[in-house]
Amino acid sequence: MFNLLNVLFAFIVVGALLLIARLIKHNIRLLQTLYIPESIIAGAIALLLGSGALGAIALSLGASPESYLAGGLFPEEMREVWSQSPGVFINIVFAALFLGEHIPNPKDIWRKTAPQVAFGQTIAWGQYVIGILVTLLILSPLFGANPITGALIEIGFEGGHGTAGGMADTLTDLGFPEGGDLALGLATVGIVSGIIFGTALAHWGRQKGYIQSEPVAVDDGDAQFQETASTEPSSALAKRAQLMQNFLIDPLSLNFGFTGLAIAIGWLILQILTLIESATWGRNGLELIGAVPLFPMALIGGIIIQVVMTQFDLDVLIIRRLQERIAGVALDLLVVTALASINLAVLGANIGVFLILSVVGITWNVLAFVYIAPRMLPVYWFERGIGDMGQSMGVTATGILLIRMVDSKNRTGAFESFGYKQLFFEPIVGGGLFTAASPALIARFGSVTVLLITAGLLVFWLIFGIVNCKRTAKKLQEEQATAADIPSTAVR
């Protein structure tokens, strides 16, 4: 057991590791070129200095199991705090995802972003299909892999470090304790390969004439949780100042209160679903809600708060920039502690499974971008598609980073489409409801059943995306023809 003082020192060390990581990155050009976040560097340092690396080396050199170095540089109480942190901080990250965001009419958004949604969904469901297929045909027969392994590509690549770390407890409860370590390893491979392949594809796209401007280096920001909020108008600032006139509370504290309330609403939703399950299908032994973590419900809680506050014209109290800072701190802490808690022995024992999943996942994402994106995205397919490819291999900000490389002046509208797409994407996959439920679904119904479901959804989005692209392209041609004919008619 650990007390609050242990928790304090555990996060003081995390803060020190982040500062060291910043110093290392500042002096190593390669890390800057790859846009590796400081949190990943800090997590890697903690991992190497922990029991799995330094401790294992000390034991191999003859150190006593009771010696201090046998556990690495960090005491057991600190490692215990870190091991439980990812499952806590993931809720804060997802609760803040839509807080302070303007949520327009879904119909209007859909008309603008349907092609982007179709492509993003295609990549996500394809990750399930190829993951389950390779598990059924190769990993389970040759390596004895757990069937839930089929969901790890989507959890690690599409979900990223946050989802992978946050679902470790769920995977353990389902009898797959090594799944969390494998998912975190895949998330690390995904974010690095996403930036490497994205940068290479950006140069390839210009050579082929798919993009018109020279790909540019991004001078600021990491492939992590970035600030994307636009500058607020003076009217919003004045209204907020009026509402907070008699508030004796810091705006950051107030916004953290909204984040906490979103998590509380998510918890309440989860409890209601649990009660419904116990009174209905759960009476026959079918239990799924118990394996669903809190964070996707916290996301829904955040959307509910945003909609309610907007209805009462109080939404200016939710400051998007502060919500991004809250989520950014939570994500940094999550990534560092999740990486520090990886069991290297598990990765070593499952190296074949890990490498095959990595290669298959990367191959699918790159091929989907090269061959499917042009057939789903009617205009500026390269600029719009590369953002989804980046997100599918790391985190949302990786996609933003790649879009900035090929469209730094936002002449294509890729930023807007990519942002609005998340409203139809994040609640389902990439850390959403299906991502959270997929391990339990595989454990309960089997890989073949989930394969059929995900394959059906993949086919649906493929057909919808291609048909919608042709229809949209035709409409655009008709509009261009009509616009070109108007001047000539006016002259007559």
N, C-alpha and C positions, 0 to 999 in steps of 0.2 A: 504494500500500500504506500501511496505517496501523499504528502500534505501540500498545502498551498505554496509553501516556501519552495518545495521541490519544483512545482510548476513554474514559479517565478524564475528560478535559476535555469530551468530548461529552456525558457524562451529568451532569457538573457544570452545564453550561449548561441541560440539560433540567430539573434541579432548580430552577435559578434561574427558568426560565420558568414552572414550576408555582407558585412563590411569587408571581411577578408576576400570574399568572392568578388566584390566590386573592385578591389585593389588588383586582384589577379587578372580580371578581365581587362582592366585598364592597361595592363602591361603585356598582355598576350594578344597580338593582332588577330590570330586565327579565331579566337573566341569572339572577337568583335565582328569579324567577317561573317561568321555563322550565326550572329545574333543570338547566341546562347544566353538565356536569362540567368541573372545572378543567383536566383533561387535554385536552379539546377546545379550550378557550380558549387553552391554552398551545401546542397544535399549530397553531392558526390564527395565532397571533403568529409562530411560527417560519416558517410558510408565507409570511406577508406580508413578513417580513424576509429571506427567502431569495432564491435566484437567480431563482425564477419570478415574483416580484412586484417587490421592491425592485431586484433585479439587472436585470430587464427594463426597469424605468423608467429606471435609470441609463444603460443602453445606448441607450434611445430618446432620451435627452437629450444624447447624444454622447459618453458615457464610453467609454474604450478597453476592448476585450474583455479586456485584460491588467490592467486596474485592479482594485483590491480590491472596489469596490462592484458590479462586474459579476457577482460571485457572491453578492451580498447581504452580510449582516453575518457570515455563518458561513463559515469556510474549507472548502476542498474535502474535506480529510481528515475534518472533522466531519460533513459531509453524507454522506460515504461510510459512516461508522459508522452514522448514522441510517438510511440506506437498507437496511442489512442487519439492523437490529435487530428489525423486526416479525416476520420469519420465525423468529427465535430465541425471543422472549418469548412468542409464542403457545403454544409447547409448555409453558411453565411454567403459563400460565393454565389450559390444559385438563388438565394432569397433576394439578393441585390441585382440580379441580372436585368430585370425590367423595371425596377423602382426608379422613378424619375424619367423614364422614357415616355415619349409621346406614343400612345397606342391609337393609331388612326382606325378608320372603318375597315374591318377585315376584307370586305368586298373590294374596296379601292386598292388595298395593298395587294390582294390576290391578282388583280388585273395587271399590276405592274411587275410582280415578282414571280408569277406562276412558272415561267421557264427556269428561273433560279431555284425555286423550291423543288421542281421536278428533278433537276440535275443533282442537287444536294441529297435528296431522298434516294436517288438511284445509287449514288456512291455508298450511302450508309447501309441500305439493304443489301447491296452487293457484298459489303464486308461481312455481313452475316452469312450470306450464301456461300461464299468461297471459304470462310472460316469453318463453317459446319461441314462442308464437303471435304475439305482437306483433313479435318479431324476424323470424319467417318472412314475415309479411304486410306489415309496414311498414318496420322498421329495415333489414333487409338489402336489399330492393328499392330503397328511397329513399335510404338513407345508406351502403349498402355495408358494413353492420355485420358483424363476425365472428359466426358462428353461436353461439359460446360466450357472446355477449351475453345469450342467453336465460336463462342461469343466474345473472346478476348480481343480479337482484332478491332471490333467496333468499340469495345470498352476502352482499350488503350489508345487507339488511333483517333477515332472520332470523339471519344470522351475526354482524352488527354489525362494528364497527371491528376487533376482534381477528381475526376470520376473514378479513375483507377484506384487512387488512394482511398476515396470515400467508400468504395464498394468492397474493400478488403474484408471487412467484418461479415458482410453478406455472403461472400464466397466461402469464408471459413465456416459459417453456419450451415452452408449447403454441402459440407464435406469436401471442399476444394481449397484448403488453406494455401496451397502454393499458387493459386490463381491470382491473388493480389500482387505477389512479387512478379509474376510473369506479365501482368497487365501494366505494372509500373515500368518494367523493362521495355515493353512494347511502346509505351507512351514516350519514353526517352528516345528510342529509335525513331519514332514517328516525327517528333518535333525537329530532330536534327536532319533526318532525310527529307522532310517536307521543305525545309529552307534550302538545303543543297539542291534537290531536284527542282524546286520552284525557281531558284536563281538560274539554273542551267536552262530550264524551259523558257524563261523570259528572254534569254539571249537567242535561243533557237527560234522563238516566235518572231523576233525582229528580223532574223536572217530570212525566214520564210515569208515575211511580209504580213504576218498576222496582226502585228501591232505597228503603229506608225511612228512612235517616238522611241528614243533610245532608253532602254531600261536604266534606271538610276539607282544609286546606292541610297539607302535610308540612313540618314545621319543620326536620327534619334529614335529612341524607343526600342524595346526588346520584343521578341516573339512571345509575349506573355500578356498579362492583363494590362491593356493600354487605355489611356484616357481618350474617349471618343466623343464626349459631350461637346455640343456646340456652345458658342458664347451666348449667354442669356440676354434677351432684350432688356432695356432699362425699365420697361413697364413691369416685367416680372420681378425685377429686383426691388422696385418701389412697393409692389404689392406684398412681397415677402417681408420687407422691413416693417410695413404697417401691421401685418399679422403677428409678427414677433416682437412688437413694441413692448409688451409687458411680460415677455418670456424671460425668465432667469435661467436659461439653459443654453449651452453652446450648440450651435447648429450641427456640429458633428455628432454630439450626443443625441440630439433629436433625431437625426437621420439613422443613427445606430438603433434607436428605439423602433423606427419603422422596419428596419431589417429584422430585429428581434420579433416584432409583431408578425412579420411574414412567416418566420419559422414557426411561431406559435400556431398560426392559422394552418400551416402545412401539417403540423403535428395533429391538430384537431381533425383535419380531413382524413389523415391516416387512421386515427382512432375510429372515426365514423365508418370508414371502409372496412376496418377490422371487425366492427360489430355487425355490419351488414353481411360480411363473409361468414362469420360464426353462426348467423341466423339463417343463412341460405345454403349456398353450395358447400360451405365449410363443414356442414353437418355430415356430409358424406365423405369427409376426409380430404377434400380438395382445398388445400391451403396455399394461397399465393401471396396475399397481402402481407403476411408476416415476414416474407423475404424481400419486400420492397423497402428500400431505405427512405429516409426522411427527405433527402435533398430535392427530388423532383416535386414533391408536394410543397416544399418551401418556395420553389419557383412559382407554382400556382398561387401560393399565398401572396407573393409579391405582386403578381398581376392583379389579384383581387384588390389589394390595398391601393394600387395605382388607379384602377378604374373607379373605386369608391371615392378616393380623394379628388379625382377629376370631376366626378358628378357633383360633389359639394363645393367645387371651385376652390379647393385647398391644396391642389397638387403642387403649387409653388413652394410649399414647405418641404417637399422631397427634392433635394438638390442632387442632380445626376452626378456631378463631379465628386461630391462627397460619397455617394454610393459606390462609385468606381474606386475611390480610395479605400473604403471599407473592404470591398471585395478584393482589391489588390493586395492589401495586407494579409487578409485571410488566405488568399491563394499562395502568396509567398511562404507563409507559415506551413500551409498544407504541403506544398511541394518539397520543402526542405525536410520536414519531419517524415514524409512518406518515403522519400529516397533514403533517408538515414535509417529507416526501419526495414529496408529490403534485406531479405535473407539470401546472401550470395550463394550459400550452399544449395538453396532451392534452384536458383538459376543455373548453377553448374550441373545439377542433377537432371535438369530439363533443357539442356543447351540445344539438343536437336529440335525439340518442339519449338523453342524460342526462335531459333534461326529460321525455321520453315515458316512460321507465322509471320515473321518480319519480312521475308522475301515475298511471300504471297501477298501480304497487305500492301507493300510498296508497289508491286507490279500492278495490282488491280487499280490503285488510285491513279497512277501515272497513265495507264492505258485508257482508263475511263475519261480522263481529261483530254487526251489526244484524240480519241476516236468518238466518244459520245458527246462531249461538250459542243462540238461544231454542229451536231445534229439536233441539239436541244435548245441552244441559245441563239435566237434569230439574229441578234445584232451584237457586235463586240464580244464574240464568244470567248476570245482568249482572255481579255481583261476580266470578264465576269466569271469565267470558269476557273481561273487560276486561284481565285479567292476560296472557292469551295474545295479545290484540291488541297490547298494549304490547311484549311480547317479540318479536313478529313484525315490529316496526318499529324495534327498537333493540337492547337487550340484555335479559338476564333481569331485571336490577334495574329496568328501566323497567316491566316487568310488575308487580314487587313494589311499586313506587312508586304505580302506578295502583290496585292493590288496596288499599293503605293509604289512598288518597283516599276510596274508597267503603265501606270496611269496616275502619276503624281499630282496632276492638276484636275483629276476627276472629270475629264471631258466625256467619259462614257456613261456616267451614272452608275458605275459598278459599286461604289461605296453605298449608295442609297439602296440598291437592290439587295446587296449582300446583307445590309443591316436589317431591312424589313423581312428578309427571308427567315431570320431567326425566330420570328413570331410563329411561323408554321413548322419550324424545325426543332428548336431546342426543347419544347415540351414533350417531344416524342422520342427522338433519337439524339445522339451526341450528348448523352447524360440525362435524357428525359425519361419518360415513363417506361417505354419499351426497353431502353438500355438497362434501367434498374430492374425490370421484371424478367429480362431474358434468361439469366442464370436459373431462376426459379422455374421458368417455363420449360427449359431444357431438362432440368432435374425431374420435373413432375410429368411431362408429356413425352419426353424423349427427343433426340436430335432430329429424327426424320420428320416428326410433326412440325417442329419449329422451322425446319428447312423448307417444308412445303409452304408454310405461312409466309416466310421471308422471301422465298422464290416467287410466290404469287404477287407480293407487294413490289418486288423488283420488276417483274414483267409489267405490272400495272403502270408504274412510274416511267418505265422505258417507253411504253406505247403512248401514254399520255404526253410525255415530254416531246417525243418526235412529232406526233400529230399536232400538238399545240404549237410547236415551232413552225411547222409548215403553214398552219392557219394564220399565225401572227405575221410571218414573213409575207404571206399573200396580202393581208390587210395593209401592211406597211407599203407594199408596192402599189396598191390601189390608192392609198393616201398620197403617195409621191406623184402618181400619175395625175390625180385630181388637182394637186397643188401646182403641177407644171402646166396644166391646161387652163387654169384661171387667168393668168396674164394674157394669154392669146385670145381668150373669149372677151376680156375687157377691151382689148385693142379693137376688135371688130365692132 
